[in-house]
Amino acid sequence: MVSTTSQINKFIEFVAVLGDLIILNLVLFFLLFFWEEVFVSLPFSCRVSWMMTSLSLCYLACSGSRGRVWDSRGIRPDQLVLRVLKNIVAFSIFWACIMTFSGISIYSPLFFVAYFSFLFVILSIYRIIIRHFLIVYCAKGKHRRYAVFIGGGNNMQVLYEEMENSLASSLYEVVGYFDIKPNDTLSSQCSYLGNPDAFSDFMSAHPSIKHVFCSLSMEEGRYNFSIMNHCENHLLYFHGVPNVCKGFPRRIWHSMVGNMPILNLRYEPLSKMENRILKRIFDVVFSSLFLVTIFPFIYLIVGSIIKLTSPGPVFFKQMRTGLNGVDFVCYKFRSMKVNDEADSKQATADDPRKTRFGNFLRCSNIDELPQFINVFKGDMSIVGPRPHMLAHTEIYARLIDKYMVRHFIKPGVTGWAQTHGFRGETRELSQMEERVKADIWYMEHWTMLLDLYIIYKTIANVIVGEKNAY
């Protein structure tokens, strides 16, 4: 079977990351060579092999959420360079944090400033070169496959545009389409070849065309069997294009029930048992270590101050919506005076209900730390969509399309949305809509490396501070 554009995109991304790893180790090796020639000593206390390993692992961890950049024709060199810069900044900060807790001494910070600067320049040039060769390869079209469409509806219009604007344009050249009648929009870009009855004769006269993309309506379904039969008997690749543009999202996933193909609305990595087990093991280990080491001291200090500064309990307990819409008790350090609006009203920047110490707790995110109890119990995960109070779940479920999708996975202490600016008060409905989109994106793109990246981003945001943390 032919390679798909997603497979090609993954291969190119693999080659790019492999090249990145080779470059970052070569830059370290050559910079060390010149450094030792001048200073006759290493700029760090560990072996060179250990430093190479730490840099490589940190780079991989920070590269887990880059997303696709190779399959779009419109990406510019400056966008590639900006992406490299963001990755290098994240990589250097993450590496510095790891070194701080590793016990490895850095004798010369200047060495690593030079290292990351050289690395940024060389990786930028490397990415631009890869992009250039990719464009040249696409322009040659040496491996182009000729194809025809069966059906001229909206589905085929979208497919044609996707082929024209991505790497698929180097794979497929659409000769034209068959349909009951011409489609004015599609015909302006793609030639109308006639009624599906003429398909067999046309394909027999054009043996170079090997691919058929078919998307006929239910009324035209009588043609499907004869078209598929012709393809099977004449060594033609038949590609069924599901008629899902109106009712389904663009990004659907194929699975099998026995021998029956099924279309799913989205791909969910955490629907796989092995991924859920991996995530749960990480949650249990991380939360238990935190709860038996650091949390008791935090509880004694924070709990004492809460008791001394305002009457009421140390913990604030609230029912939140969790996995599969099941409610659970969520724990936080109490940051407000005891009030009757806690289960219905969001906190605002100058909320009079907040205590002075509570304002510090919220700005520093310390008020969220008791939720590691929820993580250990299994109500929450360390990373996931933030859980909402029941009143907000009821309201937003009516107002926001696909709001409840975020409850297909466990809520988290931190999440993709929170590390990308979507936190705090939601004054407008559009703000919550963007937060929901970010939560669904995380659910569809989950990896363990992505979780580690989000944890790193959360720690970095706490250190730097966030304007929406109140």
Long-range contacts (C-beta under 8 A, 24 or more apart in sequence): 1-237, 2-145, 2-171, 2-211, 2-237, 3-171, 5-71, 5-166, 5-167, 5-168, 5-171, 8-71, 8-167, 8-171, 9-68, 9-70, 9-71, 9-167, 12-70, 12-130, 12-134, 13-66, 13-68, 13-70, 15-130, 16-70, 16-127, 16-130, 17-60, 17-63, 19-126, 19-130, 20-59, 20-63, 20-123, 20-126, 21-56, 21-59, 21-60, 23-119, 23-122, 23-123, 23-126, 24-55, 24-56, 24-59, 24-119, 24-123, 25-52, 25-55, 25-56, 27-115, 27-118, 27-119, 27-122, 28-52, 28-55, 28-115, 31-111, 31-114, 31-115, 31-118, 35-108, 35-111, 39-108, 41-107, 42-107, 43-106, 43-107, 43-108, 43-111, 43-112, 44-104, 44-105, 44-106, 44-107, 44-108, 44-111, 45-104, 45-105, 45-106, 45-107, 46-104, 50-104, 51-104, 54-95, 54-98, 54-99, 54-102, 54-104, 55-95, 58-91, 58-94, 58-95, 58-98, 59-91, 60-449, 61-94, 61-449, 61-452, 61-453, 61-456, 62-87, 62-90, 62-91, 62-94, 62-453, 62-456, 63-87, 63-91, 63-449, 64-447, 64-449, 64-450, 64-452, 64-453, 65-445, 65-449, 65-450, 65-453, 70-131, 70-134, 70-167, 71-166, 71-167, 72-165, 72-166, 73-138, 73-165, 73-166, 73-169, 74-165, 75-131, 77-128, 77-131, 80-124, 80-127, 80-128, 80-131, 81-124, 81-127, 81-128, 83-127, 84-120, 84-123, 84-124, 84-127, 85-120, 85-124, 88-116, 88-119, 88-120, 88-123, 90-453, 90-456, 90-457, 91-116, 92-116, 93-456, 93-460, 94-456, 97-456, 97-459, 137-170, 138-167, 138-169, 138-170, 141-170, 141-173, 143-170, 143-171, 144-170, 144-171, 144-172, 144-173, 145-171, 145-172, 145-173, 145-210, 145-211, 146-172, 146-173, 146-175, 146-206, 146-208, 146-209, 146-210, 146-211, 147-172, 147-173, 147-174, 147-175, 147-209, 147-210, 147-211, 147-212, 147-213, 148-174, 148-175, 148-176, 148-177, 148-178, 148-193, 148-199, 148-202, 148-203, 148-209, 148-211, 148-212, 148-213, 149-174, 149-176, 149-177, 149-178, 149-190, 149-213, 149-214, 149-215, 150-177, 150-178, 150-179, 150-196, 150-199, 150-212, 150-213, 150-214, 150-215, 150-216, 150-223, 150-227, 151-177, 151-178, 151-179, 151-214, 151-215, 151-216, 151-217, 151-220, 151-241, 152-177, 152-179, 152-182, 152-183, 152-186, 152-187, 152-192, 153-179, 153-183, 153-215, 153-217, 153-243, 154-245, 154-246, 155-215, 155-241, 155-242, 155-243, 155-244, 155-245, 156-183, 156-186, 156-213, 156-215, 156-241, 157-183, 157-185, 157-186, 158-245, 158-250, 159-213, 159-215, 159-241, 160-186, 160-189, 160-190, 164-189, 172-211, 175-206, 175-209, 178-202, 180-220, 196-220, 196-223, 196-227, 197-223, 199-223, 199-227, 199-230, 200-226, 200-230, 203-230, 203-234, 203-236, 204-234, 209-236, 210-235, 210-236, 210-237, 211-236, 211-237, 211-239, 212-236, 212-237, 212-238, 212-239, 213-239, 213-241, 214-238, 214-239, 214-240, 214-241, 215-240, 215-241, 215-242, 215-243, 217-243, 251-444, 266-405, 266-440, 266-443, 266-444, 267-444, 268-408, 268-409, 268-443, 268-444, 268-446, 269-444, 269-445, 269-446, 269-447, 270-409, 270-443, 270-446, 275-446, 278-448, 279-381, 279-446, 279-448, 279-451, 280-378, 280-381, 282-382, 282-448, 282-451, 283-375, 283-376, 283-381, 283-382, 284-376, 286-375, 286-382, 287-372, 287-373, 287-375, 287-376, 287-382, 288-376, 290-372, 291-372, 291-373, 291-376, 295-369, 295-372, 298-366, 298-369, 302-333, 302-361, 302-366, 303-333, 305-357, 306-333, 306-334, 306-355, 306-357, 306-358, 309-355, 309-356, 309-357, 310-334, 310-337, 310-355, 310-357, 310-358, 311-338, 312-337, 312-338, 315-370, 316-342, 316-367, 318-342, 318-343, 318-389, 319-343, 319-389, 319-390, 320-387, 320-388, 320-389, 320-390, 320-411, 321-387, 321-388, 321-389, 321-390, 321-393, 321-407, 321-411, 322-379, 322-380, 322-387, 322-407, 322-410, 322-411, 323-407, 323-408, 323-409, 323-410, 323-411, 324-407, 324-408, 325-393, 325-404, 325-407, 327-390, 328-374, 328-379, 328-380, 328-387, 329-379, 330-371, 330-374, 330-379, 330-380, 330-387, 331-370, 331-371, 331-373, 331-374, 332-367, 332-368, 332-370, 332-371, 333-361, 333-366, 333-367, 333-369, 333-370, 334-358, 334-367, 335-359, 335-361, 335-362, 335-367, 343-389, 343-390, 343-391, 344-389, 344-391, 346-392, 346-425, 346-426, 347-425, 347-470, 348-425, 348-470, 349-425, 349-470, 351-470, 354-470, 359-470, 362-469, 362-470, 363-465, 363-466, 363-469, 363-470, 364-462, 364-469, 365-458, 365-462, 365-469, 368-413, 368-414, 371-413, 372-413, 374-413, 375-413, 379-410, 379-411, 380-410, 380-411, 380-412, 380-413, 381-409, 381-410, 381-411, 381-412, 381-413, 382-412, 382-413, 382-414, 382-451, 382-455, 383-412, 383-413, 383-414, 383-415, 383-416, 383-442, 383-450, 383-451, 383-454, 383-455, 384-409, 384-410, 384-411, 384-412, 384-415, 384-442, 385-409, 385-411, 385-412, 385-415, 385-417, 385-439, 385-442, 385-443, 386-411, 386-412, 386-414, 386-415, 386-417, 386-418, 386-423, 387-411, 396-432, 396-436, 399-429, 400-429, 400-432, 400-433, 400-436, 402-436, 402-440, 403-436, 405-436, 405-439, 405-440, 405-443, 406-436, 406-439, 406-440, 406-443, 408-443, 409-443, 409-446, 414-454, 414-455, 414-458, 415-439, 415-442, 415-454, 416-441, 416-442, 416-450, 416-454, 417-442, 418-458, 419-454, 419-457, 419-458, 419-461, 421-468, 423-466, 423-468, 423-469, 424-466, 424-468, 424-469, 424-470, 425-468, 425-470
